[in-house]
Amino acid sequence: MSDIIQQLGSRRLLPLITLEQPASVLSLGRVLEDNGLPVAEITFRTPAAADAIALLRRHHPHMLIGAGTILNRQQALAAKRAGADFMVSPGFNPNTVTACRELDIPIIPGVNNASTIEAALEMGLTTLKFFPAEPSGGVAMLSALLGPFGQLSVLPTGGIDTNNLGDYLAIPQVLACGGSWLASPELIKAENWQEVARRVRQAVALSQ
C-alpha cells in the first residue's frame, strides 16, 4: 500500500474514467501519458471496466491503474485479474475490505463522517476516499474531520474540478484529488481527445 500511496501522492490527480467501449481506453491512455498524468481509475459502473483495465495494462504497462466503484469480492477479483494496482470503493464495506486483503490488493474505501472513519481505522486503514466531497460539505467538512483524524491520507472525489482543486490540494493530508471532469464520459464518447488533453494539462499545472 505504501508504494501506491507514494505514487498517487506524486501525481496529485486521479482521473475517474467511465467507459462504454473498452477500446476507448487505448486513446485515453496515450493522452494521459503524453500530457504528464500516467494514472487512471477505471470505474466498474459499466460492463466494460475489466476489459478496459486489461487493455490499459497491456498497452500502457507503466501506468498506475485503479479500479473504482468496487462493491464486492467478485468485482475486486475481476479487477485484480485484469491488472489493476489498487481498488477504490464509494463507501466503507468491511466485507469488501476483507476480500481485497485476501486478494492482496490495496483498497481505498469511501467515508464522509467520523463514524465510518473510526470503523476504517479499526481495520487498520489510514488512506481513505472522501466521497462525495462537495455534497458532503467540501473543504470545510474535510478540514473539520481531519482535526481529530490527522493520521489520515485522503483522496477527495465528487464535485471537484479546476474551480476548487487548489483548495483541496492545499490541505496537507490530501494525497490526491479524483475527478471525472478530466475525461468525462461525454468527451470519451465523442473521442474529443484534444479537450481531454487540454483539461489534463490544465489540472497538472494547477496541481503543481
N, C-alpha and C positions, 0 to 999 in steps of 0.2 A: 504493500500500500504506500509506503514512503516514497518509492520511485514514481508512482502515479501522481502523488501529491506534488512532488518536485517538478514533474513535467507540466502539470496543469498550472502550477504557480509561475512557471517560467513563461507560459503562453498568455495567461491572464484572461483569455477568452475561450468560450466553448460554444461553437455554432451548433444549434439544435436543428437536426435535419429530419424532415418527414418526407418520405418518397413514395410515389405511386408505382414507379418503374425502377427496378434495381439498377439498370444500366445507366440511369442518370447520375449515379454516384461517381462514375468514371470522370466525366467532365467536371463535376463538382470537386472531386479530389484534386485535380490539376489546378483549378482556380484557387483553392485554399493553399496548396503548397506554393504555387507561384507567387502568391501575394503575402507570404510570411505567416501563415497560420495553419500549420500541419496538424490539425486536431479536429475531430468531429464527434458528435454524439448522434447516432442513428436511432431514432425512436421506434419502438415497437407499437406504433399507432396504426401501422398498415402491415399487410402480409409481406411486403417487400423487404422488411428490415433485415432478416437473417441473410438473404441472398445479397443485399447491398453491402452488408458488413464483409461478407466473404469476398466480394469483388474488390472492395476498397483495400482489404488486407493483401490481396494478391497483387494488385497493380500499384499500390502505394504502401509498401511494406514498412516504411519508416514513420508513418503517421500514427499518432495516438488516437485510438478508436474506442469510444464508449458506446454502450448500448443503453438507450433510455426507455423510460416508461416500462421498466421491468416490474411485473406484478406478481410473478410466481416462479417456482422452480423450473417449469417447462421452458419459459422464455429465457431464463438465465442460462439453462443448458444449451438452448439453441444459439444464443448469442456467443457463448464461450466456444462452441464448436465452430462457429463461423469465423472466429478470430478476434473477438472484442477483447480489449485490455482491461476494461472495468465496466461496472454496471451503475446505473442511476435509476432510482425509483421516485415516484411523485410523493409517496408517503413512507411512513415507518411501519413496516410489517416484519415482526420478529421471524416469521417463518421464511420470508424471502431472504432476510439477512443470514439466517442459519443455512439456507440452501446454498447461497453464494460462498459461504465459508467452507461448506463441504465440497464445493466445486473448486475451491482455492482460487477465487477471483474476487478482487476488491469490489465493494458496493458503497455508494454514497446515497443513503436514503434521505427522503424529504421530511422536513419538520417546519413548523411555523409557530410553535408555542413552547412554553417552558416544560410542560408535562412530557411531550414527545422527545424533547432534548434530553430530559432526565432518563427516559426509557432507553434512548440510544446510548447514553453514557453508561448505563447499567450493563449494556452488552459490549462495552469497550470501544465504542465508535466515537471518534472525535472529529471526523471530517463529514460534514452534513450539508445537504442541499436546503436552502431556504426558499420554499415554494408554497404558493405563488407569491413572489416577493412584493410586488406593488399592491395587489389586493389585500395582502396580509399586514399592510402598514408601512411598507417600503423601508427606506433607510432609517427612519425614526424607530420603527419597531425592531429592526435588526440590531440597531445600536443598543436599544434597551435590553434585548435578550442577551446580548454579549456582555452586559455588565456582570451578571453572576456566572456566566459561562465563558470566561475569557480564554479557556484552553481550546476552544473550537477553531477549526478551519472551516470556512463557509463558502458554499457555491450558490449564490443567489440566482434564481431564474424566475421568469414570469413577469412580463411587463417592462423588461429592461431594453433600452435602446440607446442611441447616441445622446439623447437628451439627459439621461440620468446615469449613464455608465460610469462617468467620473466620480459621482457621489458614492456609488457602491465601492468602487476600487480604492477610494480614499480610506476606507475602513481597514485597519491593519489586519484583522482576522479574515478578510475576504481573500480567498485563494484565487478565484477567477469568477467571471460572470458568464452565465449562459444566456443564449437568446436565439430566437428563430428569425429575428429581423435581418440577420446577416445573409441568410439564404432561405427566404420564405418559400412555402410550398408553391405559391403563385409564380415566383421568379424561376423556381426549378421547373415547373410545368411548362413555362414559356421559353425555357432554355435561355434566359436572359443572363448569360454568364458575365457579360460586361458590367451589369449593375451589381451582381454579386461581388465581383472583383472590386468595384468601387467601394461598396459597403465594408468589405473586409479590410481594405487599405485604410479607410477612414477610422474604423474601430481599432485597428492595430496602432495607428498613430495616437489615438486618444488614450489607449491603454498604457502607452509608454510615457 
